[in-house]
Amino acid sequence: MRGLERGEFEDCIILRKSSGPCYNSFMIAALKSIVPAIEAWPDEDQARLVEAARMIAAERRGTYHASAEELDGIDRGLIEADHGRFASNEKLAATLAAFRAA
C-alpha cells in the first residue's frame, strides 16, 4: 500500500500515513477500556491523571496555564529572590542531577 507504513503495537497491526498524524482506533479503545479501572482509583491518583492530561493538552495547544499550587510556588520563589535568597551552585547542581536521573 503506497504511502502507508506498517507498524506493530503489542499484538495489533497499525497502518498509518507516513507523513502525518494518524487516527488510531486501537488507542482510543485502549483509553476507553481503562476508564472503569481509573474510576476505582483514589481521588489523589485521579487528580494526578487529570493534571497530566491537562499538561498534554496545553503542550498540544502551545500554551500552559499554571495551577494554583504552581503559582503559589512561583510567588514564594519571587519573594525569596526579592530577599536575595538563592540556591547555591552546589544545591542547584544536585537538584538538576536528581531530575536528570529520574
Accessible surface in RSA format (square Angstrom, percent):
REM  Atomic radii and reference values for relative SASA: ProtOr
REM  Chains: A
REM  Algorithm: Lee & Richards
REM  Probe-radius: 1.40
REM  Slices: 20
REM RES _ NUM      All-atoms   Total-Side   Main-Chain    Non-polar    All polar
REM                ABS   REL    ABS   REL    ABS   REL    ABS   REL    ABS   REL
RES MET A   1   165.28  85.6  98.23  65.0  67.05 159.6  85.39  72.6  79.89 105.8
RES ARG A   2   242.15 101.7 204.28 104.1  37.88  90.2  86.00 117.5 156.16  94.6
RES GLY A   3    51.54  63.6   0.00   N/A  51.54  63.6  37.91 104.0  13.63  30.5
RES LEU A   4    68.08  37.9  44.08  31.5  24.01  60.4  44.32  31.1  23.76  63.9
RES GLU A   5    75.08  43.1  69.34  52.5   5.74  13.7  33.94  65.7  41.14  33.6
RES ARG A   6   166.58  69.9 131.61  67.1  34.97  83.3  48.69  66.5 117.88  71.4
RES GLY A   7    34.69  42.8   0.00   N/A  34.69  42.8  33.28  91.3   1.41   3.2
RES GLU A   8   133.05  76.4  95.70  72.4  37.35  88.9  28.27  54.7 104.78  85.6
RES PHE A   9    70.41  35.2  68.30  42.3   2.10   5.5  70.41  42.7   0.00   0.0
RES GLU A  10   142.48  81.8 102.20  77.3  40.29  95.9  50.67  98.0  91.81  75.0
RES ASP A  11   139.38  97.6 102.09 101.6  37.29  88.2  50.69 119.3  88.69  88.5
RES CYS A  12    34.27  25.9  28.30  31.6   5.97  14.0  10.56  26.8  23.71  25.6
RES ILE A  13    89.53  51.0  66.39  49.5  23.15  55.8  66.39  47.8  23.15  62.8
RES ILE A  14    31.23  17.8  27.28  20.3   3.95   9.5  30.45  21.9   0.77   2.1
RES LEU A  15    83.91  46.7  58.88  42.1  25.03  62.9  58.92  41.4  24.99  67.2
RES ARG A  16    98.51  41.4  94.34  48.1   4.17   9.9  18.09  24.7  80.41  48.7
RES LYS A  17   140.41  68.5 138.76  85.1   1.65   3.9  81.30  73.2  59.12  63.0
RES SER A  18    61.15  51.7  35.82  47.8  25.33  58.4  14.12  30.1  47.03  65.9
RES SER A  19   108.72  91.9  71.67  95.7  37.05  85.3  52.55 111.9  56.17  78.7
RES GLY A  20    34.63  42.7   0.00   N/A  34.63  42.7  23.70  65.0  10.93  24.5
RES PRO A  21   139.41 101.6 109.03  99.4  30.38 110.4 121.53 100.3  17.88 111.2
RES CYS A  22    57.98  43.9  24.38  27.2  33.60  79.0  13.76  34.9  44.21  47.7
RES TYR A  23   177.61  82.9 145.78  82.9  31.83  82.8 118.98  89.4  58.63  72.3
RES ASN A  24    29.98  20.7  23.03  22.3   6.95  16.7  11.60  27.9  18.38  17.8
RES SER A  25    75.64  63.9  69.28  92.5   6.35  14.6  34.10  72.6  41.54  58.2
RES PHE A  26    61.53  30.8  55.66  34.5   5.87  15.3  60.76  36.8   0.77   2.2
RES MET A  27    71.13  36.8  71.13  47.1   0.00   0.0  53.90  45.8  17.23  22.8
RES ILE A  28    65.83  37.5  65.79  49.0   0.04   0.1  65.79  47.4   0.04   0.1
RES ALA A  29    56.65  52.1  48.77  75.3   7.88  17.9  53.23  75.0   3.42   9.1
RES ALA A  30    37.68  34.6  27.29  42.1  10.38  23.6  33.40  47.0   4.28  11.3
RES LEU A  31   101.50  56.5 100.39  71.8   1.11   2.8 100.84  70.8   0.66   1.8
RES LYS A  32   144.41  70.4 134.24  82.4  10.16  24.2  83.32  75.0  61.08  65.1
RES SER A  33    84.45  71.4  56.43  75.3  28.01  64.5  49.53 105.5  34.92  48.9
RES ILE A  34    76.49  43.5  73.35  54.6   3.14   7.6  76.49  55.1   0.00   0.0
RES VAL A  35    69.80  45.9  69.80  63.2   0.00   0.0  69.80  60.6   0.00   0.0
RES PRO A  36    85.71  62.5  75.92  69.2   9.80  35.6  76.84  63.4   8.87  55.1
RES ALA A  37    52.72  48.5  40.90  63.1  11.82  26.9  50.31  70.8   2.41   6.4
RES ILE A  38    31.54  18.0  31.54  23.5   0.00   0.0  31.54  22.7   0.00   0.0
RES GLU A  39   124.45  71.4 100.39  76.0  24.05  57.3  40.81  78.9  83.63  68.3
RES ALA A  40    89.39  82.2  52.59  81.2  36.81  83.7  63.00  88.7  26.39  69.9
RES TRP A  41    91.31  36.6  83.44  40.4   7.87  18.5  68.41  36.5  22.90  37.1
RES PRO A  42    85.66  62.4  73.43  66.9  12.23  44.5  85.64  70.7   0.02   0.1
RES ASP A  43   120.58  84.5 112.28 111.8   8.30  19.6  38.37  90.3  82.21  82.0
RES GLU A  44   125.54  72.1 115.97  87.7   9.57  22.8  42.81  82.8  82.73  67.5
RES ASP A  45    44.31  31.0  41.98  41.8   2.33   5.5   8.36  19.7  35.95  35.8
RES GLN A  46    51.76  28.9  51.20  37.4   0.56   1.3  11.05  23.5  40.71  30.9
RES ALA A  47    61.50  56.5  49.63  76.6  11.87  27.0  56.64  79.8   4.86  12.9
RES ARG A  48   166.65  70.0 157.96  80.5   8.70  20.7  60.11  82.2 106.54  64.6
RES LEU A  49    70.99  39.5  66.77  47.8   4.22  10.6  70.40  49.4   0.59   1.6
RES VAL A  50    69.20  45.5  67.00  60.7   2.20   5.3  69.12  60.1   0.08   0.2
RES GLU A  51    57.23  32.9  57.07  43.2   0.16   0.4  37.55  72.6  19.68  16.1
RES ALA A  52    45.88  42.2  40.85  63.0   5.03  11.5  44.99  63.4   0.89   2.4
RES ALA A  53    55.21  50.8  46.98  72.5   8.23  18.7  51.08  71.9   4.14  11.0
RES ARG A  54   153.02  64.3 147.52  75.2   5.50  13.1  51.01  69.7 102.01  61.8
RES MET A  55    80.14  41.5  79.75  52.8   0.39   0.9  62.33  53.0  17.81  23.6
RES ILE A  56   101.39  57.7 101.38  75.5   0.00   0.0 101.38  73.0   0.00   0.0
RES ALA A  57    39.33  36.2  35.10  54.2   4.23   9.6  38.74  54.6   0.59   1.6
RES ALA A  58     4.58   4.2   4.50   6.9   0.09   0.2   4.50   6.3   0.09   0.2
RES GLU A  59   131.37  75.4 104.66  79.2  26.70  63.6  48.35  93.5  83.02  67.8
RES ARG A  60   203.36  85.4 162.98  83.1  40.38  96.2  49.06  67.0 154.31  93.5
RES ARG A  61   148.35  62.3 113.91  58.1  34.43  82.0  74.63 102.0  73.72  44.7
RES GLY A  62    66.40  81.9   0.00   N/A  66.40  81.9  34.62  95.0  31.79  71.2
RES THR A  63    68.30  48.6  59.16  60.0   9.14  21.8  64.63  86.8   3.67   5.5
RES TYR A  64   101.89  47.6  73.85  42.0  28.04  73.0  73.18  55.0  28.71  35.4
RES HIS A  65   143.60  78.5 124.16  86.3  19.43  49.7  87.77  90.5  55.83  65.0
RES ALA A  66    32.84  30.2  12.77  19.7  20.07  45.7  12.77  18.0  20.07  53.2
RES SER A  67    39.57  33.4  29.22  39.0  10.35  23.9  34.32  73.1   5.25   7.3
RES ALA A  68    77.26  71.0  65.96 101.8  11.30  25.7  69.04  97.2   8.22  21.8
RES GLU A  69   140.20  80.5 132.68 100.4   7.52  17.9  47.21  91.3  92.99  75.9
RES GLU A  70    66.95  38.4  58.25  44.1   8.70  20.7  37.94  73.4  29.01  23.7
RES LEU A  71    89.72  50.0  89.47  64.0   0.25   0.6  89.47  62.8   0.25   0.7
RES ASP A  72    76.63  53.7  74.82  74.5   1.82   4.3  12.25  28.8  64.38  64.2
RES GLY A  73    26.62  32.8   0.00   N/A  26.62  32.8  17.22  47.2   9.41  21.1
RES ILE A  74    93.05  53.0  84.88  63.2   8.17  19.7  91.41  65.8   1.65   4.5
RES ASP A  75    77.53  54.3  75.99  75.6   1.54   3.6  20.77  48.9  56.76  56.6
RES ARG A  76   148.34  62.3 146.49  74.7   1.85   4.4  72.00  98.4  76.34  46.3
RES GLY A  77    38.18  47.1   0.00   N/A  38.18  47.1  32.33  88.7   5.85  13.1
RES LEU A  78   106.24  59.2 105.50  75.5   0.74   1.9 105.52  74.1   0.73   2.0
RES ILE A  79    91.09  51.8  90.79  67.6   0.30   0.7  91.09  65.6   0.00   0.0
RES GLU A  80    71.21  40.9  71.21  53.9   0.00   0.0  29.70  57.4  41.51  33.9
RES ALA A  81    38.19  35.1  27.68  42.7  10.51  23.9  28.29  39.8   9.90  26.2
RES ASP A  82   124.40  87.1  86.27  85.9  38.13  90.2  26.13  61.5  98.27  98.0
RES HIS A  83   114.87  62.8  85.47  59.4  29.41  75.2  62.42  64.3  52.45  61.0
RES GLY A  84    51.03  62.9   0.00   N/A  51.03  62.9  25.10  68.9  25.93  58.1
RES ARG A  85   128.28  53.9 115.36  58.8  12.92  30.8  64.88  88.7  63.40  38.4
RES PHE A  86   153.77  76.9 117.99  73.1  35.78  93.1 124.72  75.6  29.06  83.2
RES ALA A  87    69.41  63.8  33.43  51.6  35.97  81.8  43.21  60.9  26.19  69.4
RES SER A  88    58.26  49.2  42.61  56.9  15.65  36.0  45.38  96.6  12.88  18.0
RES ASN A  89   123.33  85.1 114.38 110.5   8.96  21.6  25.78  62.1  97.55  94.3
RES GLU A  90   132.46  76.0 123.06  93.1   9.41  22.4  71.80 138.9  60.66  49.5
RES LYS A  91   131.79  64.3 126.22  77.4   5.57  13.3  74.94  67.5  56.86  60.6
RES LEU A  92    92.33  51.4  91.17  65.2   1.16   2.9  92.33  64.8   0.00   0.0
RES ALA A  93    59.88  55.1  50.07  77.3   9.81  22.3  55.64  78.3   4.25  11.2
RES ALA A  94    63.27  58.2  49.02  75.7  14.25  32.4  57.53  81.0   5.74  15.2
RES THR A  95    55.97  39.8  50.64  51.3   5.33  12.7  42.07  56.5  13.89  21.0
RES LEU A  96    75.42  42.0  75.17  53.8   0.25   0.6  75.17  52.8   0.25   0.7
RES ALA A  97    55.87  51.4  49.04  75.7   6.83  15.5  51.73  72.8   4.14  11.0
RES ALA A  98    64.48  59.3  47.51  73.3  16.97  38.6  57.05  80.3   7.43  19.7
RES PHE A  99   149.03  74.6 134.97  83.6  14.05  36.6 135.83  82.4  13.20  37.8
RES ARG A 100   184.98  77.7 151.95  77.5  33.03  78.7  70.87  96.9 114.11  69.2
RES ALA A 101    92.18  84.8  49.96  77.1  42.22  96.0  62.00  87.3  30.18  79.9
RES ALA A 102   116.13 106.8  48.39  74.7  67.74 154.1  85.70 120.7  30.44  80.6
END  Absolute sums over single chains surface
CHAIN  1 A     9203.3       7492.9       1710.4       5611.5       3591.8
END  Absolute sums over all chains
TOTAL          9203.3       7492.9       1710.4       5611.5       3591.8
